[in-house]
Amino acid sequence: MRRLLSPIPRQKGEPTIALINIVFLMLVFFLIAGSLAPRPDPDVRLVQLDGIATEPPRDALVILPDGALRLNGRTLDLEAAVAALAGVEVARLLPDRAAPADRIVQIARRLRAAGVERLVIVTERGLR
């Protein structure tokens, strides 16, 4: 007596290869489509902002590298600067890049305690 073996039913897997192919084709499409932007005319030289001198806002409290303070060109101590800016809605701080961070935080806390609603730290935007 011969017994017939029935094939083991195989589970159909998910079409992962097809999905990978579609994602890869979409990636290639977007890489090519993103690089098709027209290039500017090679004879045109774009504006460079490196040589432009900017002037800080006049009402900014300048913090020098040694932690000294200036407001409107006058050198002040911390108490005089806080008194001058007390109750102002927006105070601008213009710290030197070498100014001590703890000094900037100290000044900001004193100004907030004196009633300054908003502090704005004026910085330079880097191009690199």
C-alpha positions as CSV (number, residue, x, y, z in Angstrom):
1,M,0.0,0.0,0.0
2,R,1.3,3.2,-1.1
3,R,0.7,6.3,0.8
4,L,0.3,9.6,-1.0
5,L,2.2,12.4,0.4
6,S,0.5,15.7,0.2
7,P,2.8,18.7,-0.2
8,I,3.3,20.8,2.9
9,P,1.3,24.0,2.4
10,R,3.8,26.9,2.1
11,Q,2.9,30.2,3.5
12,K,3.2,33.1,1.1
13,G,5.7,35.6,2.3
14,E,5.3,39.3,2.1
15,P,6.6,40.9,-1.1
16,T,9.6,42.5,0.7
17,I,11.8,42.5,-2.4
18,A,9.2,44.4,-4.4
19,L,8.8,46.9,-1.5
20,I,12.6,47.4,-1.3
21,N,12.7,47.9,-5.1
22,I,10.0,50.6,-5.0
23,V,11.6,52.5,-2.1
24,F,15.0,52.4,-3.9
25,L,13.4,53.7,-7.2
26,M,11.7,56.5,-5.2
27,L,15.1,57.4,-3.6
28,V,16.8,57.6,-7.0
29,F,13.9,59.6,-8.4
30,F,14.1,62.2,-5.6
31,L,17.8,62.4,-5.8
32,I,17.7,63.2,-9.6
33,A,14.7,65.5,-9.3
34,G,16.3,67.5,-6.5
35,S,19.5,68.1,-8.6
36,L,17.7,69.3,-11.7
37,A,17.3,72.8,-10.4
38,P,18.7,75.3,-12.9
39,R,22.1,76.6,-12.1
40,P,22.7,80.4,-12.0
41,D,24.5,82.0,-15.0
42,P,28.2,81.4,-14.6
43,D,28.9,85.1,-15.4
44,V,26.8,86.3,-12.4
45,R,28.7,86.9,-9.2
46,L,26.5,86.7,-6.1
47,V,26.6,89.3,-3.3
48,Q,29.0,88.7,-0.4
49,L,28.2,90.0,3.0
50,D,31.6,89.6,4.5
51,G,32.7,93.2,4.0
52,I,29.6,94.9,5.3
53,A,30.0,96.5,8.7
54,T,27.0,96.2,10.9
55,E,26.2,98.4,13.8
56,P,24.7,97.0,17.0
57,P,21.4,98.4,18.2
58,R,21.9,101.6,20.1
59,D,19.8,100.5,23.1
60,A,21.7,97.2,23.5
61,L,23.6,96.5,26.7
62,V,27.0,95.6,25.5
63,I,28.9,93.0,27.6
64,L,32.7,93.2,26.9
65,P,35.1,90.3,27.1
66,D,36.2,91.2,30.7
67,G,32.5,91.4,31.8
68,A,32.3,95.2,31.8
69,L,29.0,96.8,30.6
70,R,28.3,99.6,28.2
71,L,25.0,101.2,27.4
72,N,24.7,103.9,24.8
73,G,28.5,104.3,24.7
74,R,28.8,104.8,28.5
75,T,30.5,102.3,30.8
76,L,28.3,101.3,33.7
77,D,28.4,99.0,36.6
78,L,25.8,96.3,37.0
79,E,23.5,98.2,39.3
80,A,23.4,101.3,37.1
81,A,22.7,99.1,34.0
82,V,19.9,97.3,35.8
83,A,18.5,100.7,37.0
84,A,18.6,102.1,33.4
85,L,16.8,99.1,31.9
86,A,14.4,98.4,34.8
87,G,10.8,98.1,33.6
88,V,11.7,98.0,29.9
89,E,9.6,95.6,28.0
90,V,12.4,94.3,25.8
91,A,16.1,94.5,26.7
92,R,18.8,93.6,24.2
93,L,22.1,92.1,25.4
94,L,25.1,92.2,23.0
95,P,27.7,90.0,24.5
96,D,31.2,89.7,23.1
97,R,32.0,86.1,22.1
98,A,34.7,86.0,24.7
99,A,32.4,87.3,27.5
100,P,32.1,84.9,30.4
101,A,28.9,82.9,30.3
102,D,28.3,83.1,34.0
103,R,28.4,86.9,33.8
104,I,25.8,86.9,31.0
105,V,23.5,84.7,33.0
106,Q,24.0,86.9,36.1
107,I,23.1,90.0,34.1
108,A,20.1,88.3,32.6
109,R,18.8,87.2,36.0
110,R,19.2,90.7,37.5
111,L,17.4,92.3,34.5
112,R,14.5,89.8,34.8
113,A,14.3,90.5,38.5
114,A,14.1,94.2,37.8
115,G,11.0,93.7,35.6
116,V,12.3,93.3,32.1
117,E,9.7,91.2,30.4
118,R,11.8,89.9,27.5
119,L,15.6,89.5,27.0
120,V,17.0,89.3,23.5
121,I,20.6,88.3,23.0
122,V,21.9,89.8,19.8
123,T,24.2,87.5,17.9
124,E,25.9,87.3,14.5
125,R,24.6,84.8,12.0
126,G,27.3,82.6,10.8
127,L,27.6,81.7,7.1
128,R,29.6,78.6,7.5
